[in-house]
Amino acid sequence: MRRFFSFVVLTLILALSSTVLAASEKVQNDDRTITRLPNGLTVYIIKDARFPLVATRLYVRTGSANEKPEQAGISHLLEHMVFKGTEHRPKGQVARDVEALGGYLNAATSFDKTWYMTDMPAAHWRTGMDVVKEMAFQPSLDPKELESEKDVVISELEGDQDSPMSRLFESLQTSALQNTVYGRPIIGFKDTIRAVTAEDLRAYVRHWYQPQNMLLLVAGDVEPQAVLAYSQKLFGGLTNSGDLAEAQPISLADASGGPRVEVIHGPWNKVYMGMAFPVPGLRDLRSVDLDILCYLLGGDGTSDLYRKFKYEKQMVDNISMGNMSLARAGLVYLSAQLDVDKVEPFWRELTKDMAALKAGQFKPEAIARARFNLEDNMDRAGETLNGLASWLGTVQFELGGEQAEMNLRFAQRNVDTAQLAQALEQWINPRQARVRVLAPEGAKLPDLEAILQQNWPGLDGDHAQKARAMKAGEREVLQLGAGRTLILLPDATIPYVAIDMMLPGGNAMLKPAQQGLAGLTARALTTGSGKLDAQAMERFFADRAAAIDASAGLQSFALSITGPARFNADYFSMLTEVLRSPRFEEKEIRREADSMKAAIRQRADRPTSFLFSRLNGLLFPGGQPYGYDGLGSVETLDRLTNKDVRAFWQEQMGQPWVLSVAGDFDREAVVAFARSLPAPKTDIPAPGAPTWGQDKKLDLHLPGRNQAHVLQVFKAVPATHADAPALMLLQSVLSGQSGLLFSQMRDVEGLGYTVTAFYRSMPEAGMMAFYIGTTPDKVEQAQKGFAKIIGDIMTKPLPVPLLEAGANRLLGAYYRDRQSLGSRAADAASDALLGRPFDFERQLIEKAAKLTPAQVLEVAKKYLGEANAYDLILLP
């Protein structure tokens, strides 16, 4: 009775909160202001002065669920087309205007909404608003550009089909929700994309892109009154073209369609299995029960399915479970990756476990942990401006406002065993399930449908029908002596902390035959320490909504912890144990080695990963650390033992260290903790500058794929070299939506969905690279495209405005990338470890901003010649 009462009352409150807002012109709460303009546009202004940035989001309440079947994909295609020019800005000018000021521009389409976004330096917030308004209301929609962009979208569609996880999820979604408005992929189909005309797009805009159907959100270092005044100036004169029909409820009783179990064979090395169920949508508070249920079953390393099938029985490489809540329906989905020979035992046990699943098996402390971690996800969104804008946009635009968020949090904190039992009975029903499996060509799988029917027949009759119905301080650096450095970055804006410890070493400490050992040690380091075994350590961090991670780099080793600040003492105690008393149990090392071997095999299922995994070995051959594969090889991993890991860790832990702590903490406690840590014993020499390889070409093949991948790399220099600022500036000018590569090879020639350039700096080396994903018949044209652009920038100086825009983009990206506490802590530790000054990258950007066209031309000539080039091509 209590559950029914709470659901009805909370739903009523949620509805009332929306009604109150609709009747009110302005609602203000501290630094948040919500205003509804006379034309119906809702303007949400959030003052947040932590960073010199402003995030602007324009949400439109339309997506793939609003499309006619014959126009499937039109929402996404329109989102693409707004980048092809507006009434006031020709093709490419939108991106140039934003990126020239150091801003970031993007857009996205989902099932129920489309949104346009800019992240701008605070001084240019008006430009961010101008741009999203023009994109939504004044796209040029040129028919010729439309035909070109259709090729790009279809290339994107084909690229998604090359990714097994993307293809698996699409298959689950389109089958479990087949008989609903969510039964089509967001991107549409080739024939429906081809059929869309410019007039179709204009009609779609007229119908859905109305002020009454939109939310404008502006968050950051702004004055709310100025933003509101500018919003009224920009948007106040817009009118609505007509009434919009209320979205109709969806019946979930017969949402699923097609065969219950379907196996799809393809060019994969692993089996990718998924199971999905149609469930209630976002505003139905019963979806909160499903959030908790999914977390308990497959949300983290403490969850039941992960613990049994990944950790204990080692049947899968990975397994997870989630609840995707859409406006009018939802999708609970389970996914797993595993080897062919483990499919039958896994499927038999999984189906038996699902049939026997009872809410009473979840311990109260596990339910509390799930509630705490899910709420922490909402809280942690506020760490970055982008996260804050995204979360509050979702709250206002999709949930219904602040009161609705309060209702959601209340419901989540009060989920109990009875509600979980009701969720299981109502929604986790095998008769509504849809199972999709991607398997390697020729793989023989058992009769999955028969096993499902035998082990989990589900409910019949009335039971089945019932189931269907349903603020920052100053940086401080302390040299503690004996190779110990402590960096303090206080920021009490949110109650979180990030701890990052970094040491020299990593792969640089290995012999060629030991490749993978540093990475294996990093993985094994967090699988138990002192009295805590792997599962106890998982629970320790999950109980605190915290995380621990270790990683091995080219010549560094890092250990980090992030979490709510109220548990700081626990983190420091655990970090000490991890450093001094790692368990390194042989069974855990074998599990982690198996995970690394699975990752090696899965590369072939991810073409770009496969391509880039071969890069370092080509550039730096002969067994030098810069050419190592961080995952090692299957053979090496099979040889490595507990003894090898312990020996490596003993040497690694003896190195000098840097400890960086960012966030909300007690200074004296941190200093005392740092002084208590083990003192370094040795100091290994750095590996020195690598020797570049003599072979300049590598041809690779992955049969059965749609796309080709072209990568051209030029030998360059590290970030400490005087030419590094110019290389960074060249990367910025070349990449991005307004960059030379994108604007020519994608916008004009339509050669591929993804084309970019990047400058990669390592401690003693660097590279400039050009990449495009294209179709096999356009590889030669893509190579000529690279050659043409490179030739141009090596023969004539780039215009000053272009360089200025590139410098602004670098600075804007710098600030965006350093919003989170973890990124700030890691950045400070890395600079200190490598002997670089604080804010080293920002200093490089400042130097880049002062370069002349002649200086940039000289650097381009020095590094982008054919003699420095290495070519990697991956073909189907």
Secondary structure, 3 states (H helix, E strand, C coil): CHHHHHHHHHHHHHHHHHHHHHHCCEEEECCEEEEECCCCCEEEEEECCCCCEEEEEEEECCCHHHCCHHHCCHHHHHHHHHHHCECCCCCCHHHHHHHCCCCEEEEEECCCCEEEEEEEEHHHHHHHHHHHHHHHHCECCCHHHHHHHHHHHHHHHHHHHHCHHHHHHHHHHHHHCCCCCCCCCCCCCHHHHHHCCHHHHHHHHHHHCCHHHEEEEEEECCCHHHHHHHHHHHHCCCCCCCCCCCCCCCCCCCCCCCCCEEEEEECCCCEEEEEEEEECCCCCCHHHHHHHHHHHHHCCCCCHHHHHHHHHCCCCCEEEEEEEECCCCEEEEEEEEECHHHHHHHHHHHHHHHHHCCHHHCCHHHHHHHHHHHHHHHHHHHHCHHHHHHHHHHHHHHHCCHHHHHHHHHHHHCCCHHHHHHHHHHHCCCCCCEEEEEEECCCCCCCHHHHHHHHCCCCCHHHHHHHHHCCECCCEEEEEECCEEEEEEEECCCCEEEEEEEEECHHHHCCHHHCCHHHHHHHHHCCCECCECHHHHHHHHHCCCCEEEEEECCCEEEEEEEEEHHHHHHHHHHHHHHHHCECCCHHHHHHHHHHHHHHHHHHHHCHHHHHHHCHHHHHCCCCCHHHCCCCCCHHHHHHCCHHHHHHHHHHHCCCCEEEEEEECCCHHHHHHHHHHCCCCCCCCCCCCCCCCCCCCEEEEECCCCCCEEEEEEEEECCCCCCCHHHHHHHHHHHCCCCCHHHHHHHHHCCCCCEEEEEEEEECCEEEEEEEEEECHHHHHHHHHHHHHHHHHHHHCCCCHHHHHHHHHHHHHHHHHHCCCHHHHHHHHHHHHHCCCCCCHHHHHHHHHHCCCHHHHHHHHHHHCCHHHEEEEEEEC
